[in-house]
Amino acid sequence: MRRNILRAFATTFAVLLALVLGISAASAGSGQSDLAAVRQATVQYRNVDAAVMAGYEAVGECVPGMGFHYVNFSQFGQMDPLTPDALTYAANSAGQLRLVAAEWFKVDEDQDLGTDSDRPSMFGKDFDGPMLGHAPGMPIHYDLHAYLWQGNPDGVLATFNPNVRCP
């Protein structure tokens, strides 16, 4: 009986310690707490049908290391951290899409690859770019990915995720 009480106490202490350390780690950088807010805001899009109902449209084929992009064109370039411009999905072994990342996009103001005075940042990270468009008619731009729903050995805010594969 005494052993069970000690075990329960030790377990409770370990859980409380983990919570305290987790809160400290999250508050250590506002970027991490902001990313937690984005994850919470995008939980509704884990089901791709919900994303489509919210205005996200499938564009293009699967991009290796990123996934299938679904873009909300009415949101494009608004730079709202809680409403990503795009969501990326990867297909599981059954072919069902699962949410892996959120993405933000900003058009380069001067359309010059040699300048970057308008480079945006979010979550404490500068956007990638400026870069050429990925499709005909797409302007020179900056973008930022956040792999909030798929672990990424290169980091949550890396451009590519080696764990995301195309079918």
DOLONU-212013 format. One line per 3 residues: number of its first residue (from 1); their letters; for each residue x, y, z of N, C-alpha, C. Coordinates in steps of 0.001 Angstrom, whole numbers, plus 500000, padded with zeros to 6 digits. Last residue first. Layout:
NUM) A) X/Y/Z/X/Y/Z/X/Y/Z | ... $
//
This chain:
167) PCR) 503217/510233/446681/502879/508851/446266/503502/508486/444930 | 505854/511996/448337/504750/511964/447382/504481/510518/446970 | 506566/512585/451805/506851/511959/450507/505616/511995/449621 $
164) VNP) 508052/514020/454438/506891/514156/453577/507256/513634/452188 | 510427/513942/455771/509421/512954/456179/508154/513027/455328 | 511925/516097/454982/512246/514799/454386/511271/513692/454777 $
161) NFT) 510561/519072/454237/510504/518076/455283/510771/516709/454658 | 511650/522452/453535/511287/521089/453135/511301/520169/454344 | 512051/524766/455105/511307/524810/453844/510802/523446/453420 $
158) ALV) 511467/524751/458665/512291/524466/457501/511422/524488/456242 | 510183/525100/461080/510086/526171/460083/511009/525965/458882 | 510790/522806/462587/509389/523123/462289/509273/524122/461146 $
155) GDP) 513612/520915/461388/513002/521994/462155/511602/522315/461682 | 514540/518667/460217/515230/519905/459865/514667/521114/460601 | 512823/516643/460939/514161/516635/461540/514956/517910/461246 $
152) NGQ) 509563/517165/461686/510551/517510/460673/511932/517550/461327 | 506307/515758/462056/507646/515990/462575/508631/516250/461448 | 503460/517408/461137/504354/516324/460729/505740/516655/461255 $
149) WLY) 502125/519653/461849/501382/518398/461936/502209/517199/461492 | 503653/521846/461410/503022/521723/462718/502365/520371/462932 | 505819/523157/459721/505416/521749/459786/504891/521449/461186 $
146) AHL) 505468/525981/458045/505493/525539/459439/504933/524123/459493 | 507120/528032/455634/506390/526817/455979/506500/526555/457473 | 506999/530986/453796/507412/530366/455052/506505/529178/455321 $
143) DYH) 508187/532949/450999/507240/532083/451698/507866/531470/452935 | 508159/535564/448571/508744/534982/449782/507718/533994/450326 | 508427/535936/444945/507781/535996/446251/508681/535470/447367 $
140) IPM) 507521/536697/441689/508630/536534/442622/508050/536779/444009 | 504239/535326/440747/505276/536352/440872/506459/535906/441744 | 503013/533084/438366/503247/533309/439794/504410/534277/439952 $
137) GPA) 502932/532587/435662/502163/533711/436177/502360/533988/437658 | 503495/529123/436036/503359/530274/435132/502461/531351/435735 | 504937/528410/439269/504017/528089/438176/503922/529316/437273 $
134) HGL) 506537/529394/441183/506609/527948/440952/505699/527488/439814 | 508497/532403/440855/507233/531691/441008/507392/530227/440645 | 511695/532810/442459/510826/532790/441283/509529/532084/441619 $
131) MPG) 512144/534448/445622/512288/533313/444716/511329/533462/443546 | 513902/536230/448199/512898/536142/447142/513204/534995/446186 | 513347/533348/450346/513186/534129/449135/514100/535338/449158 $
128) DFD) 511675/532576/453403/512578/532170/452330/512298/533042/451115 | 511323/534885/456144/510758/534075/455072/511868/533683/454093 | 512931/534666/459317/512746/535336/458033/512162/534364/457023 $
125) KGF) 511391/533989/462419/512173/533483/461288/511875/534310/460047 | 509659/534600/464490/511082/534767/464721/511961/534250/463594 | 507132/534361/463442/507564/533354/464414/509073/533415/464652 $
122) MSP) 508150/535926/460459/507043/535487/461301/507588/534410/462219 | 509074/538469/458141/509411/537417/459099/508173/537124/459933 | 509711/539562/454716/508946/539483/455968/509532/538423/456906 $
119) RDS) 511727/541684/452873/511604/540305/453359/510813/540295/454673 | 512217/544019/451564/510842/543815/452027/510618/542391/452553 | 514792/543933/450648/514498/544884/451720/513080/544722/452272 $
116) DTG) 516134/542379/448795/515254/541718/449767/514883/542639/450925 | 517190/541921/445386/516948/542770/446560/516021/542032/447522 | 517387/540238/443209/518624/540740/443804/518436/541625/445026 $
113) LDQ) 514940/539704/442106/515575/538640/442891/516816/539124/443638 | 512374/541913/442093/513803/541816/441781/514431/540775/442697 | 509827/542893/442657/509980/541790/441701/511423/541645/441206 $
110) DED) 509314/544667/444667/509965/545189/443461/510214/544120/442393 | 507853/543043/446579/507362/544344/446110/507996/544806/444816 | 506990/539720/446390/508130/540636/446483/507724/541957/445836 $
107) VKF) 504175/538507/448123/504739/538923/446836/505880/539903/447096 | 504188/536008/450524/504167/537458/450298/504846/537755/448970 | 502673/533421/452392/503207/533872/451113/503143/535389/451062 $
104) WEA) 502730/530544/454544/502404/531956/454300/503209/532441/453109 | 501392/527360/455476/502344/528167/454703/501803/529575/454514 | 501438/524378/457462/500792/525633/457075/501849/526464/456351 $
101) AVL) 501404/520747/457147/502016/522065/457358/501064/523198/456983 | 499935/518358/457048/501320/518319/457528/501862/519701/457858 | 496924/516514/457046/497556/517824/457165/498977/517674/457693 $
98) RLQ) 496440/513850/454817/496556/514294/456213/497344/515589/456218 | 494447/512017/452523/495293/513167/452812/495259/513511/454296 | 494672/508584/451704/493939/509662/452357/494903/510783/452710 $
95) GAS) 496066/506420/450749/495774/507494/449812/494988/508645/450409 | 496896/504616/452546/495584/504350/451951/495187/505437/450954 | 499226/505732/453486/499328/504514/452675/498007/504145/452005 $
92) NAA) 498514/509271/453062/498955/508112/453833/498934/506873/452934 | 499719/512213/451511/498847/511045/451428/499404/509927/452301 | 499821/515424/453002/500532/514264/452457/499549/513100/452464 $
89) YTL) 499279/518929/452539/498810/517612/452942/499693/516546/452307 | 499427/522309/453531/499965/521199/452748/499562/519887/453398 | 497775/525382/452985/497950/524214/453840/498553/523121/452965 $
86) ADP) 498221/528941/452742/498150/527595/452158/498306/526554/453257 | 498021/531122/454334/497653/531270/452929/497457/529910/452277 | 496659/530729/457660/497684/530509/456634/497135/530699/455224 $
83) TLP) 495761/532527/460090/495050/532067/458896/496069/531909/457778 | 497398/533417/462063/496410/532406/462432/495570/531916/461265 | 499030/535377/460845/499627/534149/461370/498611/533052/461674 $
80) DMQ) 498438/536913/457924/497751/536640/459189/498295/535323/459743 | 499226/537861/455412/500202/537759/456504/499525/537632/457876 | 497959/538036/452989/497428/538844/454091/498337/538844/455317 $
77) GFQ) 498646/536403/450843/499425/537600/451086/498953/538465/452236 | 495474/534999/450453/496837/535068/449926/497493/536420/450182 | 492854/534727/451033/493748/535005/452153/495157/535351/451682 $
74) SFN) 491706/533976/448711/491186/535196/449331/492058/535620/450515 | 492993/531559/448173/493359/532735/447389/492802/534032/447969 | 494251/529212/449900/493087/530060/450100/493416/531394/449423 $
71) VYH) 495437/526154/448598/495621/527596/448764/494270/528275/448958 | 497111/523299/449221/495750/523812/449145/495840/525279/449520 | 499558/521115/447940/499216/522450/448426/497735/522752/448197 $
68) FGM) 500919/518116/449031/499907/518716/448155/499507/520058/448760 | 504420/518291/449994/503095/517682/449925/502216/518368/448905 | 507247/518556/450598/506231/519524/451039/504845/518886/451095 $
65) GPV) 508829/516569/449618/509322/517297/450779/508372/518364/451289 | 507599/516992/446344/508404/516185/447271/508980/517046/448403 | 504400/518063/445869/505776/518557/445822/506590/517729/446819 $
62) CEG) 501726/516878/443938/502473/516754/445182/503913/517222/444966 | 500459/519388/441641/500771/518032/442060/501480/518048/443407 | 498075/522144/441827/499241/521388/441398/499335/519988/441956 $
59) VAE) 496006/522919/444452/496768/523474/443330/497960/522568/443056 | 492829/522948/445995/493994/522153/445597/494658/522816/444401 | 491827/525664/448061/491691/524930/446799/492970/524176/446490 $
56) YGA) 489984/526745/450834/491285/526275/450350/491056/525392/449122 | 487502/527406/451918/488023/528191/450805/489397/527797/450303 | 486342/525781/453759/486790/527091/454246/487438/527931/453153 $
53) MVA) 485973/523442/452365/484765/524200/452739/485130/525616/453208 | 488648/522648/452321/487977/523011/451063/486729/523843/451359 | 488984/522035/455024/489797/523085/454402/489143/523568/453108 $
50) ADV) 487225/519923/455286/486968/521143/456051/487768/522306/455471 | 488502/518047/453683/487182/518526/453278/486817/519819/454023 | 490794/517410/455134/490933/518247/453934/489587/518775/453448 $
47) NRY) 491083/517615/458477/490257/516980/457460/490262/517897/456243 | 492543/519509/459696/493140/518171/459604/492358/517342/458589 | 491446/521952/460100/491767/521583/458723/492474/520241/458610 $
44) QVT) 491202/522433/462788/489974/522191/462029/490237/521714/460606 | 493723/523174/463531/493287/521819/463863/492024/521455/463071 | 494532/525763/463203/494440/524934/461999/493983/523506/462285 $
41) AQR) 494639/526886/465723/493764/527513/464722/493570/526639/463492 | 496601/525279/466921/495227/525246/467434/494250/525810/466401 | 498770/526105/465412/498379/524692/465403/496938/524562/465881 $
38) VAA) 498868/528770/466146/498576/528411/464747/498109/526965/464670 | 499562/528487/468831/498287/529126/468486/497891/528799/467045 | 502074/527375/468539/501044/526594/469220/499663/527166/468902 $
35) LDS) 503368/529538/467384/503166/528326/466580/502113/527425/467218 | 503426/531241/469590/502670/531631/468403/502385/530416/467524 | 505141/529838/471216/503757/529970/471658/502876/530407/470492 $
32) QGS) 507475/530063/469608/506931/528750/469946/505484/528852/470395 | 507867/532836/469495/507634/532077/468274/507017/530731/468553 | 508555/533644/472003/507192/533902/471576/506865/533142/470303 $
29) GAS) 510298/531501/474089/510318/532200/472806/508903/532410/472331 | 509658/530635/476624/511016/531103/476377/511115/531847/475064 | 507220/529501/476884/507279/530944/477064/508667/531508/476804 $
26) AAS) 507853/526819/476471/506970/527500/475521/507072/529012/475661 | 509458/526275/478682/510029/526161/477345/509175/526908/476335 | 507592/526650/480739/508791/527489/480675/509393/527457/479289 $
23) IGL) 505781/524621/480131/505331/526011/480106/506530/526934/480005 | 507478/522414/480529/506869/522660/479225/506390/524080/479081 | 508052/522608/483233/509134/522751/482260/508593/523023/480872 $
20) VLA) 505439/522183/484233/506159/523422/484527/507268/523644/483518 | 504948/519572/483233/504091/520701/482860/504796/522030/483090 | 506972/518124/484499/506943/518191/483035/506082/519352/482566 $
17) LLV) 506154/518452/487159/507450/518965/486727/507482/519117/485206 | 503707/517060/487100/503743/518497/487403/505047/519140/486950 | 504663/514474/486507/503733/515138/485588/503752/516647/485829 $
14) AFT) 506247/513970/488762/506858/513959/487425/505971/514687/486411 | 504304/514062/490801/505408/515010/490793/506034/515108/489407 | 502756/511830/490067/502165/513167/490092/503237/514240/490034 $
11) TAF) 504679/509798/490407/504073/510026/489089/503478/511430/489009 | 505169/510002/493149/506262/510199/492194/505716/510494/490796 | 502596/509398/494165/503212/510683/494436/504310/510987/493417 $
8) ARL) 502345/506771/493253/501385/507781/492811/501955/509186/493017 | 504475/505598/494662/504471/505561/493193/503524/506633/492642 | 503594/505973/497291/504837/506599/496836/504908/506656/495314 $
5) INR) 501288/504377/497181/501167/505810/497487/502415/506548/497014 | 502430/501877/496685/501490/502455/495717/501326/503955/495933 | 503916/501499/499015/504616/501568/497736/503715/502206/496673 $
2) RM) 501867/501248/500885/502755/502402/500966/503501/502605/499648 | 500828/498810/500000/500000/500000/500000/500873/501255/500000 $
//
